[in-house]
């Protein structure tokens, strides 16, 4: 329901999959949608008892969220969902709060969608609840945007949402004051000034370098209180601050196990259709049991779509629906290049060579009709215009397990490593490091076991470091790990987020590579007006970063939701902004 298109959010991969499948699975074929044997997926999804190997594939450009007009949705009702993590950082803009889970929770109570996106991601419209007028022009050779808020737009504490709300967004996220621990400065670092226009309700934003599309950095209105770095970083720890927000909902109650939302009595826009929204913190198995026992109405945000997960719900027949769309997220392995033997690029390269994404995909989606291209980018999905496979040739050209094994061993041996028993070593130091995983799902364990065996075959001693899913954001942002598989949520302007994911000084660059050269290359992407040229520059910059062997895209998968039949405006919606006010139960 919450949507954000100026930054990437990370999330844990804690879904489940079939057990004990080994490493011999065949690679998925290259197909990105449309099935000649399984029919067309309805936009409200397929019945949960559909044979999994016959699930229809989603079509490019279509949404599968049971789209309904406001008049087709009932007034009232409750929607209860599981979620991997609640807090502790409730400031989505702060580094530790930049998770896909907080994206949802924070977006319900804060002015986060000043502009609304269509499904294709190529059109932005002002959100009329907040914006009265908007224009972009060139003045004295500079890009200037003028944005006027509606008279009604007000924070819950009575503070007007005016030009200072835009000023606060730029002050906190431009990167000039390093005291603000932000997840991304992309685009914000190009602003020159934010000033009051004819009235306090009008903000005039002048850019020292243009940003395209500029709407991507004008979608957030922040309460002026966040201009204090200490409050920005620490004030939202275990505190959602209803009074500093504005939106259709407020938090009614919360702790680290559950959060309940109620309609905001101070909201001036269309009233939410639901009376109550509930999120309960659950690991994978608990969320499955809860849905089967009708304690929840969905399996949560996008799930793995694996056979073991989906087969749990076949007994529900047509009372539940499987909704699958083209994947908006990319599962990646990031390699912490500051740790131990991983400081050696040869070790990182060998690891990237031995890990076989096709095998992992075949494990995750065994028994399910799913086909995709292997991703070669962390910034842009394989099915979208402008995509290129940016992995180095000595990674993407490896087609078989034997080729990968031989290449990884050669890389280590060429760098002076020698086998001592099962594992390589040099100067008395063994090639060993840990793979960090989160959650109790079988898929987590199977993926880890598969990668561990791949590494052993190449003479790499990979140990496993397991944590509960509730510790995900704390562990990831601490940097106290060696390699970790997690996901980045995509958006319609993810091509502009190279600075966030790969910036040499970005807190979201978990591989910890990058240089002034690539920083400059990614900065040019944001200021390039022509889409094709923008994508060319992005791909060139990402190719350089992939040559550091600290980043490995693994798979995309579908956006997959299992929901109770009749849930409207919820599910895979591509780049479309879906207002929280129209989510509910269809008449």
N, C-alpha and C positions, 0 to 999 in steps of 0.2 A: 504493500500500500504506500509506503514511503518511497520516494524516488529521489535520486541525487545524480546529477550528471556532470559535476565538475571535479570529481575525485574518484579514486578506486577504494573499495572497502575490502578487507580481507576476512576470510572465514575458515573455520576448521572443517576438514573433510571427515565426518564421523558417521557416514551412512554405512549400510551393511551390504554384503554380497555373499554369493555361494562359497562354501568352505572347501578347502582341500583341492583346488583345481590345478596346482602345480604351475609349470612355466611353459606348457606346450600348446597353449591356446593359439588359434590362428588370428592373424591380424584382421581388423575390420576393413571392409571394402570401402572405396571412396564414393560416398553417396551422401548428399546433404539434405535429402527430403523427398517426399513423394514416394509412394509405394505402389507397385503394380499388382501386388498379391494380397495386400491387407486392407485395401480401401483407403478412404480419406478420414482422418481424425476429425470427429465433430468438435466444434469450438467449446463445448462443455465437457469434452473428454470422452474417454471410453469406459464402459462398465468395468468394475474391478475384477469381474470374473472372466474378462477377455483373456484367451491364451496368450501368454507373454510373448511367445515367438510370433504372434500374429498382431501385436499392437501396431496400429497404423503409425507411420512416420509423420511428423509435423511437416508442414509446407513452409517454404521460405516466405516471409512477409506476413504470416498469419498469427493471430493471438489465440490462445486457448484458455481463456479465463472466464468462460461463460459470460460474454459481454452483454449487459442489459442496461437499458435506459433507467434513469432514476425512478420513473413511474412504474417500472416493472419489478421494483424491489420493495419488499414488505417494510413497513415501519415497525421498528422494535426488534427484539431478539438479542441473543448473545452469541459471540464467536469465541471459542476457546481453542488455543493452539499451544503446541510445545515450542520451546526455543532453547538453543544450546546454552545460552549465557545471558544473564541479566546484570548489567553493570560490570564492575563497580564504577567505571567512568561513564557518566551520563552526558558528557560533552562530546558529541560526534566529531567535532572539528579538531579535538585534541588527539594526539597520536594514539594513545591507548584506547580511546573511544571509537576509533575509526574501524569498527567491525560491521559486518553485514547485519548483525543482530541489533546493534545500537542504531544503525541506519533506520531500521524499522521503528524502534521504540521512540527515538528522538524525533523522527519525522512526524509522529502523530501529534506532538504537542508543541512544535516549533514551526515558524514560517520558513519552510525549506523549499517550497515549490513556487517561487515567484513566476517561473516560466514553466509551461507544460509542453511535453514532447510528444510527437506522434510515434506510431509503432516503428516506422522506418528510421526514425532518428534524424530526419533531415528538415524538420520544421518545428519552430518554437513559437508558442503563443503566450502572451501575458496572462497570468492568472488573475481574472477579474475580481477575485476576492481581495487581492492585495494591490494590484496595479491599475491605475486609472489611465495612464498614458505612457508611451515609451517610444523613443526614436533614437536612431544612430545616424550620425553625420560626420563629415570631415571638416575640421576648422583649423586653419593655419597649419595644414599638413598633418594634423593629429586626429585620431579617432576619439569622438566625443559621444557619450551616451547620456541621454536625459530621461530619467525615470521619475514618474510622479505616483506616489502611493494614494490609495483611496482615502477619503476622509474617515472611514470607519476603522481603518487598519490601526490596531492598538495592541500593545503587549498586555498581558493579563494584569499587570500591576498598575495599569493606567497610563504608562509611558507611551507616547505616540510612536508608531512606526513611521519614521521619517528619514531624512537624508542621513542622520547619524547612524541609522541601522546599517546602511550600506558602508558608511565610513568605518564602522566598527569591523565589518567583514574584511575590509582591505587592511586596516591597521593590524589586525590579528593574524592575517594569513599571507601578507605580502613577503614575509621573510626578513624584513629589515630589523625587527627586534627579535633577537634569537631567544629571548626569554619565553616567547610563545612556542610551546611544543606542539606544532601543528603537523598534520599528516601530509599536507601538500601545500605548495605555494604556486602551483602551475597557473599561469595567467595573472594571478594577483600580483606577482612580482613585476608586472609590466605597467602598473598604474602610476600616474603622475600625481593626480589629486582627486579628491572627492569633496565637492563644495555644495553649499546650499544654493538652490535655484531661486526662482521668484518667491517661493514660500518654503517653509521648513519641510513641507511634504514632498518637495522636489529635490532629487539628488542629481548633480551634474558630475559625471565621471569622465575625466580626461586621461587618456592612456599615452604614455611615452612611447610605447610600441603597441600596435594593434593586436587584438585577440579575436580569433575567429573560431566558432561563433561567440560573440561577446556575451550572449545570454548565459553561456556556461559558467561565467563567474559572477553573474548577477542574480542568481537564484536563491541566495541566502540573505536573510535579514537577521542581524544579531543585536541583542539588547546591549545598549552602551556600557552596561556594567562589565561586560566581558573585555573591555579595553584594559582592565587591570590584569597583567600577566599571571599573578599569583592566583587570582580568582579563576581566570581562564583555565589554568592547569589543574587546580586543586578544588575549586569551589563546587564542582559537580561530582566529586567522589561520593558515591552512595547517596546522591541527592539530585532528583530530576529538575527541580526548580520550576514548578508550574507557573509561578508568578512572572518569570522572565521569558516565558514562551507565548505562543499565540497559535491557535489552530483549532480544529474541530473537537479535539479531545483534551482531557487533562488526566493526570495520574490520580486515581482514587486511593490506591494503596499499593505498597510494594515492599519487597525484601529481595534477597538474592535467590529465592525459590519461586516467586510469582509476582506478577504485576497486573493490576486491573485498571482499565481506562473507562472513564465515563464521559458523556458529551460535555463540552465546555459551555457553561451557561453564558459566558461572555463572547462566544463566537458569533459573528455577524453574518456569516455565509449560510449556505444550505446546511440544515441540520443533518448530522450523521444518521444513517438509517438504523444502525445498531444502537441498542441501549447500553451494551456492555461489551468490552473487548478484554479478554484474559489471555495472558501468556504465562505458561508454567515451564520452569527450567527442568529439562529432562534430557537424559542420555538416550541413545538410539533405541535400545530395547524397551525402555519405559514408554517412549513415545509410541511405539508400535502397539504395545498392550493397551495404552490409554485410548488410542483410536479404535481398536477392535472392541473395547468395552464401552464405546460411545462416551468416554470422558472428555474427548477432544473432538473437534470438527474437521481438523486437517492433520496431516503429518508434519506440518510446519513449513518453513521456507523450503526452497527447492532442495529435493532429496536426490540421492544417487540414482534412483531409478533402476536398481539392480533386481535380479530375480528373487533373491532371498527376502528383500524388503517387500516387493510388490506381491509376492506369492502369499504373504501373510493375510492379504485382504480379499482373496478370491472368494472366500465364503460369504462375504458381504453382498455378493451379487451386484445388482444395479443400484443398491443403496449408497454405494461409494463410486467415485469416478477417478480415473487416472488421467491427469492432464499433463501432456508433454509438449514442449515447444523447443525451438532451436536454442542451444545453450548460450546464456549470457555471461557465464563465468568460465574461468580457465583454471584448471588444477595445475599447479606448478610445484616443482621441487626447487627451493632456493638453498644455496650452498653458502654457508657463512665463511667467507674467505679469510677471516681473521683468526680462525681457530686451528691450532695444531698443524697437522700435515696438510690441511686444506688451504694453507697459505701458499702451497706449491700448486701452480696452475696445472702441472702435469697430473697431479692427483685429481683435481677437479675435472679435468678433461677426461681422464680414464673413467671416472664415475659417470659422467654424462654419456660416455660411449657405451658402457655396459648396461645402463638402465634402458629397458625396451618398453616404450609407451604402448606399443601394440599389444604386448603381453598383458600389461596392466589393464588396458581397456577390455581385453577378452575375459579377464578375470571378473572385473566389475560388472560387465554386462552379459555374462554367460547366460544363455537361455532367453535373452530378451531381444526383440527385433530393434536393434539400434546400430546405426552406421554413421561414421564420421571420418573426416580427414584428421590425421595427426596434426596437432597445432604446432606452429613454429613461431608464435608470438605470444607475449604476455599482455600486449596492449590491445589486440584487435582479433576478433573471432574469425575462424577460417571461412565462414560462410558470408562474410560481409564484404562489400565493395572496397577495393584498395588493399586487401590482405595480401601478404607475401610470407613465405616461410623464411624466417630470418636466422634460423639455426646455421652454424657453420657446416660446410660440406662434409667435414669428417665426423659429423654427427648425423645429419639428415640423410646421407647417402648410405648409411649402414642399414641393410635390409633383413638380415637374419641374425639369430642368436649367435651362431658361429662367427659371423663377421664382427659382431660387437665384442665378443670375447677376445678374438685375435687383435682387434684394434686397441682395446683397453690395455691388454698385456704389452703390446708393442709400445704404447705411449709411456707406460711405466718403465719399461726396460730401456727405452731411448733416453729417459731422464735419469738413468743410473740406478734404478731399483732392481733388486734381485730377489728371487723366491727363496724363502727360508721356511720349509715345510709347506703349509697351505697358503701363506701370505707373503706379500712383497715387503721388503724393508730396505732402508738405506741409512748408513751411518748409525746402525743400531736402533733406528726408529721404525717400528712397524707401520704399515699403511692401515690405520684403524681410526674410526670415528663413529659417532652415534647418529642414528636416525630417530628423530623425535616424533611421536605420534600421540593423538588425542582421542579419547572416547573408548567405549566398550564394544563398538560394533565389529562384527566379523570382517567386514570389508577392510577396516583399519588394520586388523591383524593379518589378513591375507595379503594386502598390498605390502605391508612391512616385511612379511616372510618372503614374498616373491622378490622384493628388492634386495633383501639380505642374501638370498641364494644367488641372484645375479652377481652380486659383489663378490661372494665367495668364489664363484667360478672364475672371476678375473683376478683372484689373489688379493682382494680387499676385505678386511675384517670389519664388517659393519655390525655394530651392537645396536640394541633397541632401548629407547628411553621413553617410557609410557607415562602419560598424564591423563587425568579426567578431563573431559571436554570443558568443564567450567573454568579450568586454568588456562585455556587457550591464549587469550589475548595477553595475559600477564607474562606467560612464558615466551611467547613470540616476540613481544616488544622488549623483553629483557635482553635478548641477544645471547642468552646462555644455552645455546644449542649449536649443533654442527650442521646437520641437514634436516630439512623439514618439508613435508608435502602439505600444502594448504591451497586455498583458492583466492582468486581475485575476482570480485564482482565487476562485470562490465557495465558500461554506460554508452550513451550515444556519442560522447566526445572522449572516449578513452584514448584515442590517438593523441590527445593533448597531454596525457599523463605520464609521458616519458620522464619528465623531471621528478615526479613523485616516486615512480618505481625504480628509476635508475640514477637519480641525481646524486652526485658525489657527496652532498651534504644532507640528503633527505633521510629523515628518520624512518621512512617506509621502504628504503633500499636495504632489504634484509640480506642480500648477497654481499653488500658492502664493497662493491667495485664502482667504477665510474671515474670520470676525469673532467677537467675543464673543457676539453674538446667535445666530449659527448654532451656535457651540460649545455654548451652553446648550440650544438646541433638540435637538441630537443627544444631549446628555447625558440629556434627559428620555426619549428613546426607550428607552434601556437600562433605565430604572427603571419602565417601564410594563408592568404585568402582562398586561392584555388584549391579545391579538394584534392584533385589528382596530384598536384605538386606537394600538397601537405602530406599525403600518404607516402609519396616517394621519399621525402625527407625523413619521415618517421621510420620507414623501413631501413633506410641507410644508417640512421643512428642506432636503431635496435640491433642491426647486424653487428656493429662494433661492440655493443655491450654483450651480445651472445658469445663473442670471441674471448670473453674473460672466463667462460665456463663456470659461472656462478648462478646461472638461471636456466632451468630446464622445463619448458611447457610439457605437460604429460597428456592431458586429455581435456576435452570440453564437456562431453556428455550432454544430455538434455536438461532443460529446466523442467523438472518433474515434480508434480504435486499430487497427493492423494487426498481427496476431499469428500465430505458428505455431499450427497446429491442435492442440488438446489442452491449451492453457494454461488452467489453472483459476483462478477467483477473481481475474481480472485484466481490467480494462477499465472501461467506463462504469458507475458504481454509484450515481449521484445523490449523496445525502447520506450514504449508508451507510458506516460504518466497517468496513473489511475487514482483519482481522488479518493481518499479514505471515506468520504461521505457517501459514496455510492456502493460500498462493499456491504453485502448483507444477503438476505435470503429471498430468492425470487418468489413472486406471487404465484 
